[in-house]
């Protein structure tokens, strides 16, 4: 007889305690192999595909797409061993339990949520059996076993009527046809690869099952979702494309007439929730202060142009302004190590850190994230620039790992890309300082005793007043400004 094992949401690392289900990769009745990804979840750090350590037949799923589950909550149950096609999905005898209650083979490689990277077996739907028909989809287990006891056998469910197939769903009204939609789209898998496209559709209430993609093999692209959103906003959407109804508030206008206003309630979770928690903690714990200075960046821009004008096969990638500023930061932190530190509240100690793990703020569709360039103190401007480019691309694609988003010791915030000159940023807890950089724009400037038009930038430093006083912070910021105005100053530290 096969065993029914329960697979729980594993510990995804970095202190994460919950995850949101973005997309199920298997259905009830599917055959899965060991380490096959079964669900895609979004944590406060990144998108993660969670592989299942068992091979067999999926008998139940727990949680709908868009719902949030805590670590240790049941994800799905799998029937392993003989019967129900489990041996076919797990390989010859790879996931079987043997006769009786023997040991069930599993990889044990999913404790951090990333699996072993083994090739994913093609899943197929099997006909309902007595085992699979008795396990309704998305029915919670009656009792959660003790985690210390390992994988536990799920309690036996009451048999369902014989006429009801495993994949049967609650009755729903027939969807209204949409121009450009597939007539049977609701019955098949959703042809979406990008998690950002799914996120965009979910935020605007677009049902991806009603869309026909314009990409290869019917792949749904971002342009397809945007077209559906426009149709929805113009009133051409149908019931399947209708946003989730929101409560309304009634206010009274100046003329006394009642005016209806929609109340939007946005869950504070995922990346947005993690950012909110960290910023609130920073404000509670860190007595921060900010100083700023305007600097003439004309010479820095000229130096960058000279670096990037070098041709030939030996020429590397273009050096960005952010890479140059990052290199200036590492030189400044070598002279003022007080700002590359953290405060241990329990020990009442300032902990100075030997390595500079430089974080930089990056705006993405998922919100603000801070990827970290490891060991920035050992890199030159070209190496820092290449790593910034790699991390930025991964951030926009939603592929950053938790390790690439944590462990920073100092943050560089280039808010000039938003077209603003100055800011007083909140320190990225538990760091001790953050350098903010405004836009570089032509401004009147006194240069060599005469009024001239120069490329001017405003620099601001927000620092933890517990780790240093204003003299240290001012010296650090002045050194940054000197390097911006006279890049040759950096030659002393290279």
C-alpha positions as CSV (number, residue, x, y, z in Angstrom):
1,X,0.0,0.0,0.0
2,X,1.3,3.5,-0.8
3,X,2.0,6.0,1.9
4,X,0.6,9.5,1.9
5,X,3.3,11.9,3.1
6,X,2.8,15.6,4.0
7,X,5.3,18.1,2.6
8,X,5.4,21.4,4.6
9,X,6.7,24.8,3.6
10,X,10.4,24.5,4.4
11,X,12.6,27.1,6.1
12,X,13.7,29.4,3.3
13,X,16.6,30.9,5.2
14,X,17.6,34.4,6.4
15,X,15.0,34.4,9.2
16,X,12.0,34.4,6.8
17,X,8.9,33.1,8.6
18,X,6.2,33.2,5.8
19,X,5.8,33.1,2.0
20,X,3.0,34.0,-0.4
21,X,1.9,31.4,-2.9
22,X,2.4,32.9,-6.4
23,X,1.7,29.9,-8.6
24,X,1.1,26.2,-8.2
25,X,3.3,24.2,-10.6
26,X,1.4,20.9,-10.1
27,X,-2.3,19.9,-9.8
28,X,-3.9,17.2,-7.7
29,X,-3.4,13.9,-9.5
30,X,-0.1,14.9,-11.1
31,X,2.9,12.6,-10.8
32,X,6.0,14.4,-9.4
33,X,9.6,13.3,-9.2
34,X,12.0,13.8,-6.3
35,X,13.2,17.5,-6.1
36,X,10.7,18.6,-8.8
37,X,9.5,22.2,-8.1
38,X,5.9,22.1,-7.1
39,X,5.1,25.7,-6.1
40,X,6.5,29.2,-6.7
41,X,6.4,31.4,-3.6
42,X,7.3,35.0,-3.0
43,X,9.1,35.9,0.3
44,X,10.1,39.3,1.5
45,X,13.5,38.7,-0.2
46,X,12.9,37.0,-3.6
47,X,10.8,34.6,-5.7
48,X,11.6,31.0,-4.9
49,X,10.6,27.7,-6.6
50,X,10.1,25.1,-3.8
51,X,10.9,21.5,-4.8
52,X,9.3,18.5,-3.2
53,X,11.5,15.9,-1.6
54,X,9.2,13.0,-2.4
55,X,8.3,11.3,-5.7
56,X,4.7,10.1,-6.2
57,X,1.2,11.3,-6.9
58,X,-0.1,14.7,-5.5
59,X,-3.2,13.9,-3.5
60,X,-3.9,17.4,-2.0
61,X,-2.8,21.0,-2.1
62,X,-3.1,23.6,0.7
63,X,-3.5,27.3,0.1
64,X,-4.7,29.2,-2.9
65,X,-2.6,31.4,-5.2
66,X,-2.2,34.8,-3.5
67,X,-2.5,33.4,0.1
68,X,0.2,33.5,2.7
69,X,1.5,30.5,4.6
70,X,3.9,30.4,7.6
71,X,7.0,28.2,7.5
72,X,6.0,24.7,8.6
73,X,2.5,24.9,7.3
74,X,1.4,22.0,5.0
75,X,1.9,22.6,1.3
76,X,0.7,19.4,-0.3
77,X,0.5,15.6,0.3
78,X,2.1,13.0,-1.9
79,X,1.2,9.3,-2.2
80,X,4.5,7.4,-2.5
81,X,5.2,3.8,-3.1
82,X,3.3,1.3,-5.3
83,X,0.1,2.2,-6.9
84,X,-1.3,5.3,-8.5
85,X,1.7,5.7,-10.9
86,X,4.0,6.9,-8.1
87,X,6.9,4.7,-9.2
88,X,6.7,6.2,-12.7
89,X,7.0,9.8,-11.4
90,X,9.8,9.1,-9.0
91,X,11.8,6.8,-11.1
92,X,12.2,3.0,-10.8
93,X,11.9,2.5,-7.1
94,X,13.4,5.9,-6.2
95,X,10.6,7.2,-4.1
96,X,8.9,3.9,-3.1
97,X,8.3,2.9,0.4
98,X,8.8,-0.8,-0.3
99,X,6.5,-3.3,1.0
100,X,4.8,-2.5,4.3
101,X,6.1,0.6,6.1
102,X,9.6,0.7,4.9
103,X,11.8,3.8,4.5
104,X,10.7,6.4,1.9
105,X,13.5,7.9,-0.2
106,X,13.7,11.6,-0.2
107,X,16.4,14.1,-1.2
108,X,16.6,16.1,2.0
109,X,17.8,19.0,-0.1
110,X,14.9,21.5,0.3
111,X,15.6,22.9,3.8
112,X,16.5,26.3,2.3
113,X,13.9,26.2,-0.4
114,X,16.1,25.8,-3.5
115,X,16.3,22.1,-4.2
116,X,19.2,20.3,-5.9
117,X,18.7,21.6,-9.4
118,X,18.0,18.2,-10.9
119,X,16.2,18.2,-14.2
120,X,12.4,18.5,-13.8
121,X,10.4,15.5,-15.0
122,X,7.5,16.1,-17.3
123,X,4.3,15.9,-15.2
124,X,1.3,14.1,-16.5
125,X,-2.3,13.7,-15.2
126,X,-3.3,10.2,-14.2
127,X,-6.8,8.8,-14.0
128,X,-8.4,9.0,-10.5
129,X,-7.9,6.0,-8.4
130,X,-9.4,5.0,-5.1
131,X,-6.5,6.7,-3.4
132,X,-6.5,10.0,-5.3
133,X,-10.3,10.3,-5.4
134,X,-10.4,10.1,-1.6
135,X,-8.2,13.1,-1.2
136,X,-10.0,16.3,-2.0
137,X,-7.9,19.3,-3.2
138,X,-7.0,22.0,-0.8
139,X,-8.5,20.3,2.3
140,X,-6.4,21.1,5.4
141,X,-5.0,18.3,7.4
142,X,-6.9,17.7,10.7
143,X,-3.8,17.8,12.9
144,X,-0.3,18.9,12.2
145,X,2.3,16.4,13.4
146,X,5.3,17.3,15.5
147,X,8.1,18.6,13.2
148,X,10.6,16.6,15.2
149,X,9.1,13.4,14.1
150,X,9.8,14.0,10.4
151,X,7.4,13.4,7.5
152,X,4.1,12.1,8.9
153,X,1.3,10.1,7.3
154,X,-1.6,12.4,6.6
155,X,-4.9,11.3,8.3
156,X,-7.3,9.4,6.1
157,X,-10.0,11.5,4.5
158,X,-13.6,10.5,4.0
159,X,-14.2,9.0,0.6
160,X,-15.7,11.3,-2.0
161,X,-18.6,10.3,-4.2
162,X,-17.4,7.9,-6.9
163,X,-18.8,10.2,-9.6
164,X,-16.6,13.2,-8.6
165,X,-13.1,13.2,-10.3
166,X,-10.1,14.4,-8.4
167,X,-9.7,17.6,-10.4
168,X,-13.3,18.6,-9.9
169,X,-13.7,22.2,-8.8
170,X,-16.6,24.0,-7.2
171,X,-19.2,25.0,-9.8
172,X,-18.8,28.4,-11.2
173,X,-20.6,30.5,-13.7
174,X,-19.4,30.1,-17.3
175,X,-16.9,32.8,-18.2
176,X,-18.0,35.3,-20.8
177,X,-15.8,35.2,-23.9
178,X,-13.2,37.9,-24.3
179,X,-11.9,39.2,-27.6
180,X,-8.6,37.4,-28.2
181,X,-9.1,34.9,-25.5
182,X,-9.0,31.1,-26.0
183,X,-12.5,29.5,-25.6
184,X,-11.1,26.7,-23.3
185,X,-8.3,28.8,-21.7
186,X,-9.8,28.3,-18.2
187,X,-9.1,24.5,-18.5
188,X,-5.4,24.5,-19.3
189,X,-2.3,25.8,-17.7
190,X,-1.5,29.5,-17.7
191,X,1.3,30.2,-20.3
192,X,3.2,32.7,-18.2
193,X,7.0,32.6,-17.5
194,X,7.7,35.9,-15.9
195,X,6.7,36.4,-12.2
196,X,6.5,40.1,-12.9
197,X,3.7,39.5,-15.5
198,X,1.8,37.4,-13.0
199,X,2.3,40.1,-10.3
200,X,1.0,42.8,-12.7
201,X,-2.1,40.7,-13.5
202,X,-2.8,40.0,-9.9
203,X,-2.5,43.6,-8.9
204,X,-5.1,44.7,-11.5
205,X,-7.5,41.8,-11.2
206,X,-6.7,40.3,-14.6
207,X,-7.5,36.6,-15.1
208,X,-4.6,35.2,-17.0
209,X,-6.6,32.1,-18.0
210,X,-8.8,34.3,-20.2
211,X,-5.9,35.7,-22.2
212,X,-4.2,34.4,-25.4
213,X,-0.5,35.3,-25.4
214,X,1.2,36.9,-28.3
215,X,4.6,35.4,-27.6
216,X,6.0,32.1,-28.9
217,X,3.7,29.1,-28.4
218,X,1.1,31.4,-26.9
219,X,3.3,32.8,-24.1
220,X,1.5,35.6,-22.3
221,X,3.7,38.7,-22.4
222,X,3.5,41.9,-20.3
223,X,2.0,43.7,-23.3
224,X,-0.9,41.3,-23.3
225,X,-1.6,42.0,-19.7
226,X,-1.3,45.7,-20.2
227,X,-3.8,45.5,-23.0
228,X,-6.2,43.7,-20.8
229,X,-5.8,46.3,-18.1
230,X,-6.6,49.1,-20.5
231,X,-9.7,47.2,-21.6
232,X,-10.7,46.9,-18.0
233,X,-10.2,50.6,-17.3
234,X,-12.2,51.5,-20.4
235,X,-15.1,49.4,-19.2
236,X,-14.7,46.7,-21.9
237,X,-13.7,44.0,-19.3
238,X,-15.9,41.0,-18.5
239,X,-16.7,39.3,-15.3
240,X,-13.5,37.3,-15.4
241,X,-11.4,40.5,-15.7
242,X,-13.2,42.4,-13.0
243,X,-11.0,43.6,-10.1
244,X,-11.8,42.4,-6.6
245,X,-14.6,44.6,-5.2
246,X,-13.5,47.0,-2.6
247,X,-15.6,48.7,0.2
248,X,-16.8,52.2,-0.6
249,X,-16.8,55.3,1.6
250,X,-19.4,58.0,1.3
251,X,-18.4,61.6,1.8
252,X,-20.3,64.8,1.4
253,X,-19.2,67.4,-1.1
254,X,-19.3,71.2,-0.7
255,X,-22.7,71.2,-2.3
256,X,-24.1,68.7,0.2
257,X,-24.3,65.8,-2.4
258,X,-23.1,62.4,-1.4
259,X,-19.9,61.4,-3.2
260,X,-18.8,57.7,-3.3
261,X,-15.1,57.0,-3.0
262,X,-13.4,53.7,-3.3
263,X,-11.3,52.6,-0.3
264,X,-8.2,50.8,-1.3
265,X,-6.7,48.3,1.2
266,X,-3.2,47.1,0.2
267,X,-1.8,44.2,2.3
268,X,1.5,45.2,3.9
269,X,3.4,42.0,3.2
270,X,6.1,40.6,0.9
271,X,8.8,43.1,-0.1
272,X,6.7,46.1,0.9
273,X,6.0,44.7,4.4
274,X,9.7,43.8,4.9
275,X,10.8,47.3,3.9
276,X,8.2,48.8,6.2
277,X,9.3,46.7,9.2
278,X,13.0,47.6,8.6
279,X,12.4,51.3,8.2
280,X,10.2,51.4,11.3
281,X,12.8,49.6,13.3
282,X,15.5,52.0,12.1
283,X,13.5,55.0,13.2
284,X,12.8,53.4,16.6
285,X,16.4,52.3,17.4
286,X,18.8,54.6,15.6
287,X,19.3,58.3,16.6
288,X,20.2,59.5,13.1
289,X,21.5,62.8,11.9
290,X,22.1,64.2,8.4
291,X,24.6,66.5,6.9
292,X,24.9,67.5,3.3
293,X,27.1,69.4,0.8
294,X,27.0,70.6,-2.8
295,X,30.0,69.5,-4.9
296,X,31.2,70.4,-8.4
297,X,31.2,67.1,-10.3
298,X,32.5,68.5,-13.6
299,X,35.9,66.9,-13.3
300,X,34.4,63.5,-12.2
301,X,32.2,63.5,-15.3
302,X,35.2,64.4,-17.5
303,X,37.2,61.6,-15.9
304,X,34.4,59.1,-16.5
305,X,34.2,60.2,-20.2
306,X,37.9,59.7,-20.6
307,X,37.7,56.2,-19.0
308,X,34.9,55.1,-21.4
309,X,36.5,56.6,-24.5
310,X,39.3,54.1,-24.5
311,X,38.7,51.6,-27.3
312,X,40.2,48.4,-28.5
313,X,39.8,44.8,-27.4
314,X,41.3,45.5,-24.0
315,X,38.6,48.0,-23.1
316,X,36.1,46.7,-20.6
317,X,32.5,47.6,-20.0
318,X,31.5,51.3,-19.5
319,X,32.1,52.6,-16.1
320,X,29.0,54.2,-14.5
321,X,28.8,57.2,-12.3
322,X,27.4,54.9,-9.6
323,X,30.4,52.7,-9.8
324,X,32.8,55.6,-9.4
325,X,30.8,56.9,-6.4
326,X,30.9,53.4,-4.9
327,X,34.7,53.3,-5.3
328,X,34.9,56.7,-3.6
329,X,32.8,55.3,-0.8
330,X,35.1,52.4,-0.2
331,X,38.1,54.7,-0.1
332,X,36.3,57.0,2.4
333,X,35.3,54.1,4.6
334,X,39.0,53.1,4.8
335,X,39.8,56.5,6.2
336,X,36.7,56.7,8.4
337,X,36.0,53.1,9.6
338,X,33.6,54.3,12.3
339,X,30.9,54.5,9.6
340,X,31.4,50.9,8.5
341,X,30.0,49.4,11.8
342,X,26.9,48.4,13.7
343,X,25.7,48.7,17.2
344,X,25.3,45.6,19.5
345,X,22.5,46.8,21.8
346,X,22.7,43.8,24.2
347,X,26.5,44.0,24.6
348,X,26.4,47.9,24.4
349,X,29.3,47.8,21.9
350,X,30.1,49.4,18.6
351,X,31.2,46.6,16.2
352,X,33.6,47.8,13.5
353,X,33.5,45.6,10.5
354,X,36.6,44.7,8.4
355,X,34.9,44.1,5.1
356,X,32.8,46.6,3.1
357,X,29.7,44.9,1.8
358,X,28.2,47.8,-0.2
359,X,24.5,48.0,-0.6
360,X,22.8,50.1,-3.3
361,X,19.2,51.0,-3.6
362,X,17.4,49.7,-6.7
363,X,13.8,50.4,-7.6
364,X,12.0,47.5,-9.2
365,X,8.4,46.5,-10.0
366,X,8.3,44.6,-6.7
367,X,9.4,47.7,-4.8
368,X,12.6,49.0,-3.4
369,X,15.4,46.4,-2.8
370,X,19.0,46.8,-1.7
371,X,21.3,44.3,-3.4
372,X,24.8,44.0,-1.8
373,X,28.2,44.1,-3.5
374,X,30.4,41.7,-1.5
375,X,33.9,42.7,-0.5
376,X,33.7,46.1,-2.3
377,X,36.9,47.3,-0.6
378,X,38.8,44.8,-2.7
379,X,37.3,45.8,-6.0
380,X,38.2,48.6,-8.5
381,X,35.6,50.8,-10.2
382,X,35.2,48.4,-13.1
383,X,34.7,45.4,-11.0
384,X,32.1,47.2,-8.8
385,X,30.3,48.5,-11.9
386,X,30.1,45.0,-13.4
387,X,28.7,43.5,-10.1
388,X,26.2,46.4,-9.8
389,X,25.0,45.7,-13.3
390,X,24.5,42.0,-12.6
391,X,22.6,42.6,-9.4
392,X,20.4,45.2,-10.9
393,X,19.4,43.0,-13.8
394,X,18.7,40.1,-11.3
395,X,16.6,42.5,-9.2
396,X,14.5,43.7,-12.1
397,X,13.9,40.1,-13.1
398,X,13.0,39.0,-9.5
399,X,15.9,36.6,-9.4
400,X,17.8,37.9,-6.4
401,X,18.5,35.4,-3.7
402,X,18.2,36.2,0.0
403,X,22.0,36.1,0.3
404,X,22.3,38.8,-2.3
405,X,19.9,41.1,-0.4
406,X,21.4,40.8,3.1
407,X,24.6,41.4,5.0
408,X,25.3,45.0,3.9
409,X,27.5,47.2,6.0
410,X,27.0,50.6,4.2
411,X,24.4,51.8,1.6
412,X,24.7,54.1,-1.4
413,X,21.4,55.6,-2.4
414,X,21.3,57.3,-5.8
415,X,18.0,59.1,-5.6
416,X,19.1,61.5,-8.4
417,X,17.7,59.0,-10.9
418,X,14.2,60.2,-9.8
419,X,15.1,63.8,-10.7
420,X,15.5,65.1,-7.2
421,X,18.4,67.0,-5.7
422,X,18.3,66.2,-2.0
423,X,16.9,63.8,0.6
424,X,17.3,62.7,4.2
425,X,17.2,58.9,3.8
426,X,16.5,56.4,6.6
427,X,19.4,54.3,7.5
428,X,19.2,50.7,6.4
429,X,19.2,48.9,9.8
430,X,21.5,47.6,11.3
431,X,24.0,49.7,9.3
432,X,25.5,52.9,10.7
433,X,25.3,55.3,7.7
434,X,24.0,55.9,4.2
435,X,25.3,58.2,1.5
436,X,22.6,59.9,-0.7
437,X,23.4,61.3,-4.2
438,X,21.1,63.7,-6.0
439,X,20.9,64.5,-9.7
440,X,24.0,66.0,-11.4
441,X,22.8,69.1,-13.3
442,X,24.3,72.3,-14.7
443,X,24.2,75.1,-12.2
444,X,25.9,78.5,-11.7
445,X,29.1,77.9,-9.7
446,X,32.1,80.0,-8.7
447,X,35.0,78.3,-10.4
448,X,38.6,79.7,-10.0
449,X,37.2,83.1,-8.9
450,X,34.7,83.4,-11.8
451,X,31.0,82.6,-12.2
452,X,30.6,79.6,-14.5
453,X,28.1,76.8,-15.4
454,X,29.3,73.6,-13.8
455,X,27.9,70.1,-13.2
456,X,26.8,70.2,-9.5
457,X,25.5,67.4,-7.3
458,X,24.2,67.4,-3.7
459,X,25.6,64.8,-1.4
460,X,24.0,63.9,1.9
461,X,25.1,61.6,4.7
462,X,22.7,60.2,7.2
463,X,24.6,58.5,10.1
464,X,24.0,56.9,13.5
465,X,25.1,59.4,16.1
466,X,26.0,56.6,18.5
467,X,28.9,55.4,16.4
468,X,30.5,58.9,15.8
469,X,30.1,62.6,16.2
470,X,29.5,65.3,13.6
471,X,33.3,65.8,13.1
472,X,33.8,62.3,11.8
473,X,30.6,62.5,9.7
474,X,31.6,65.8,8.3
475,X,35.2,64.6,7.5
476,X,33.8,61.6,5.7
477,X,31.4,63.7,3.6
478,X,34.1,66.3,2.9
479,X,36.4,63.6,1.6
480,X,33.7,62.2,-0.7
481,X,33.1,65.7,-2.0
482,X,36.8,66.3,-2.6
483,X,37.1,63.1,-4.6
484,X,34.1,64.1,-6.7
485,X,35.5,67.6,-7.4
486,X,39.1,66.3,-7.8
487,X,39.2,62.6,-8.8
488,X,43.0,62.7,-8.6
489,X,42.6,62.6,-4.8
490,X,41.7,59.0,-5.2
491,X,45.1,58.2,-6.7
492,X,46.6,58.4,-3.2
493,X,44.5,55.3,-2.1
494,X,44.7,53.2,-5.2
